[in-house]
């Protein structure tokens, strides 16, 4: 009986640890998706307001903060997505060409 109790407890602990890891991965991906949504939001708003320099959005899944800087005739947009404890940050350098955004550079920033 003690052996079976020990095996049951071991199985529970392993399953619980795996569940926490899956949750962290899901939050990390959600934070990246939020950061990408921030870039898209910024691109849409820059078409209307070229002097936009920052913004933030809140969603049920998390929040995102954007910073916009002028960069060589285009814009450098840094978007930071937060979901749970996960934080993901991306940077894009964008150029407006004939009313369409051209991606010059994309990178994920790590602290």
N, C-alpha and C positions, 0 to 999 in steps of 0.2 A: 504494500500500500504506500509506504514511504517512497519507494522508487518511482511509482507511477505519479505521485504528487510532485516529486522533483522534476520528472520529465514534463509534466503539464506546466509547471511554473517556468521551466526553461523555454518551452514552446511559446508561452504567453509573452515572456520578455523579448524573445527574438521577433515575434510578430509586432509587438509594440514599438520596438526600435525601427523596424522596417517601415511601419506606418508613419513615424516621425520623419524619416528620411524622404519618403514619398511626398509628404506635406511640404517639406522644405524645397524640394525640386519644383513642385507645382507653384509655390509662392515665387520662386526665382523666375520661372517662365512668365508668370503673370506680371511680375515687375518689369520684365523686358518688353512684354506686349504693351504695358502702360507707357513705357518710355517711347516706344514707337508710335503709339497713339498721340503722344505729346508732340512729336515731330510733325505728324500729319495735321494736327490742330494748328500748330504754328505756321505751317505752309499756307493753309487756308486763310489764316488771319493776316499774314504778311501781304497777301494779294490785295486786301482791303486797306490795311494800315501798315505801310512800309516802315514806320517809325516804332513798331512794336519791339520792346526789348526784354519783356519777361511775361510769364503767365503761369497759372497753375489750375489744375482741375482735380476734382474729387469724384471718385466712382465708388460703387459698393465694394469693388475688389481692391481698392487702394487709392493712391493719389499720385500725381505727377507734377513736377515743377520744370519749367522751361526757361532758359536764358538765351537771348539772341544778341549776337555781336556782328557788326559789319566786318567783312573779311574780303579784301581784294575785289570789290565790285559785287560781291555776293553776301551771303550770310553764313555765320557759324552758329548752329543751333545745338545747344546742349540740353538734353532731356533726361531727367532722373525719375524713374518709376519706383514706387514703394508699395509693396504688398506684404502684409504681415511684417516679419523681421527682414525680409529680402529687399535689397536695393540694387537696381541695375541702372547704369548711366550710359547713354550713347551720345555721340557727337556726329553731326553731319555738316558738311560744308555744301551749301546750295547756291546755285546761280539761276536767275530767272532769264529764260531765253524764249522770246516770242510768246509770253504768257504761260510757259510751262517750266516747271522746276527741273533743273538738271543737277543730278547728284555728282558732286566733285570728289567727295570723300565720305567714308562711313567708318566709324570705329567704336568699339565698346571701350569705355574708360573704366579702369580698375583702380581702386584707391589703395 
